[in-house]
């Protein structure tokens, strides 16, 4: 077994993929003679693990999760994403416009992982955040107390722009300043 996945115990994710895509296995197991091969399936599982990791990081969570409930939930979505990729390896049967309904089913269920990760339930289950909301992330600027300190400092140069005037202070029309 050479793949990365969200799984409670080693091999669980692959077993779930084999169970869901049993019609493509040899007696319930992917191997070198199946289409897709075991190596392909392992790559699909790792690719899905990486996709879920991106969703986690975008939502502020750590890619590596340790809580058993979170891992178990993510394992199922890891398997669903891999199953969708496995089903894409199969040609559509019948007419040109025949849909691969198994792919659609797996992919639509896999997409729900994004909403789960964004939900409050995910955090309450025990997901590990990569940053705390209390870290007071800012995007530039200064605090109100720093602003007040600067305004009280008589040696500090005046700001180029002010909140109420939105104009260049060295305007060529000083009479307009009096109207505001």
C-alpha positions in Angstrom: 0.0 0.0 0.0 1.6 3.2 -1.1 -0.9 6.0 -0.9 -1.9 8.8 1.5 -5.5 9.0 2.7 -7.7 10.1 5.5 -8.4 6.7 7.1 -8.8 5.3 10.6 -6.6 2.3 10.0 -4.2 1.6 7.2 -5.9 0.2 4.2 -9.4 1.2 5.1 -9.8 3.8 2.3 -8.7 1.3 -0.3 -11.1 -1.3 1.0 -13.9 1.2 0.8 -13.1 2.0 -2.8 -12.9 -1.7 -3.6 -16.3 -2.3 -2.0 -17.9 0.6 -3.9 -16.3 -0.3 -7.2 -16.5 -4.0 -6.8 -17.6 -4.5 -10.4 -14.1 -3.4 -11.6 -12.1 -5.6 -9.2 -10.8 -9.2 -9.3 -12.8 -10.9 -6.5 -13.1 -7.6 -4.7 -9.5 -6.5 -5.0 -7.7 -4.2 -7.4 -4.5 -5.7 -8.7 -2.1 -5.4 -11.7 -4.7 -7.0 -14.1 -7.7 -4.8 -13.3 -8.7 -1.7 -15.1 -7.8 0.6 -13.4 -4.8 -1.1 -11.8 -4.0 -1.0 -8.1 -1.3 1.6 -8.8 -3.9 3.8 -10.5 -6.4 3.4 -7.6 -3.7 4.3 -5.1 -2.9 7.4 -7.1 -6.6 8.4 -7.2 -6.8 8.0 -3.4 -3.7 10.2 -2.9 -5.0 12.8 -5.3 -8.3 13.0 -3.5 -6.5 13.2 -0.2 -4.6 16.2 -1.5 -7.8 17.8 -2.8 -9.5 17.5 0.5 -6.4 18.9 2.1 -6.7 22.0 0.0 -10.4 22.4 1.0 -9.3 22.1 4.7 -6.6 24.7 4.4 -8.9 27.1 2.5 -11.3 26.9 5.4 -8.6 27.5 8.0 -8.0 23.9 9.1 -4.8 21.9 9.2 -4.4 19.4 6.4 -3.3 16.8 8.9 -6.2 15.8 11.2 -5.9 13.6 14.3 -9.5 13.4 15.7 -11.0 9.9 15.0 -14.4 11.3 14.1 -13.0 13.8 11.7 -10.7 11.2 10.1 -13.6 8.7 9.8 -15.8 11.3 8.1 -13.0 12.4 5.7 -12.2 8.8 5.0 -15.6 8.3 3.4 -15.2 11.5 1.3 -11.7 10.4 0.3 -13.1 7.1 -0.9 -15.9 8.8 -2.8 -13.5 11.1 -4.6 -11.3 8.2 -5.5 -14.3 6.2 -6.7 -15.4 9.0 -9.0 -11.9 9.0 -10.5 -12.0 5.2 -10.9 -15.3 5.4 -12.7 -13.9 8.0 -15.1 -11.5 5.3 -16.4 -14.4 3.4 -17.8 -15.8 4.2 -21.2 -19.5 5.0 -21.4 -21.5 2.1 -22.8 -24.1 2.5 -25.5 -24.7 5.7 -27.3 -22.3 8.7 -27.3 -24.5 10.7 -24.9 -24.8 7.9 -22.3 -23.9 9.3 -18.9 -21.7 7.5 -16.5 -24.2 7.6 -13.7 -21.9 5.9 -11.2 -19.3 8.7 -11.7 -22.1 11.3 -11.2 -23.3 9.7 -8.0 -19.8 9.5 -6.5 -18.7 12.9 -7.6 -21.9 14.7 -6.4 -21.5 13.0 -3.0 -17.8 13.9 -2.9 -18.5 17.6 -3.6 -20.4 17.8 -0.3 -17.2 17.6 1.6 -16.6 21.3 0.9 -19.9 22.2 2.6 -19.2 19.9 5.5 -15.8 21.5 6.1 -17.3 25.0 6.1 -20.1 24.0 8.5 -20.1 24.5 12.3 -20.6 20.8 12.8 -17.1 20.1 11.4 -15.4 22.3 14.0 -17.6 20.9 16.8 -16.7 17.3 15.9 -13.1 18.2 16.8 -11.3 19.4 13.6 -7.9 20.9 14.2 -7.6 24.5 13.0 -4.3 25.7 11.5 -5.0 29.2 12.9 -7.2 30.4 15.7 -10.0 32.9 15.0 -8.7 34.9 18.0 -5.4 35.5 16.2 -6.8 38.9 15.1 -5.7 38.6 11.5 -5.4 42.0 9.9 -4.9 43.3 6.5 -2.7 46.3 7.1 -3.7 49.5 8.9 -3.2 50.5 12.5 -5.2 50.2 15.7 -7.4 53.0 17.0 -5.1 53.6 19.9 -2.0 53.9 17.6 -3.9 56.3 15.4 -4.8 58.5 18.4 -1.1 58.4 19.6 0.1 59.5 16.2 -2.5 62.3 16.0 -1.4 63.6 19.4 2.2 63.6 18.3 3.0 67.2 17.1 6.1 66.0 15.3 4.3 63.4 13.2 3.7 64.6 9.6 0.0 64.9 8.6 -1.6 62.1 6.7 -1.8 62.5 2.9 -5.5 61.4 2.8 -8.1 61.8 5.5 -11.2 59.8 6.1 -13.6 62.7 5.5 -12.0 64.5 2.6 -10.8 61.9 0.1 -8.7 64.4 -1.8 -5.1 65.4 -2.1 -4.3 67.9 0.6 -2.2 70.0 -1.7 -5.1 70.7 -4.0 -5.0 73.6 -6.4 -8.5 74.8 -5.3 -8.3 75.7 -1.5 -11.7 77.4 -1.7 -13.3 73.9 -2.2 -11.9 72.8 1.1 -13.9 75.4 3.0 -17.2 74.1 1.5 -16.7 70.6 2.9 
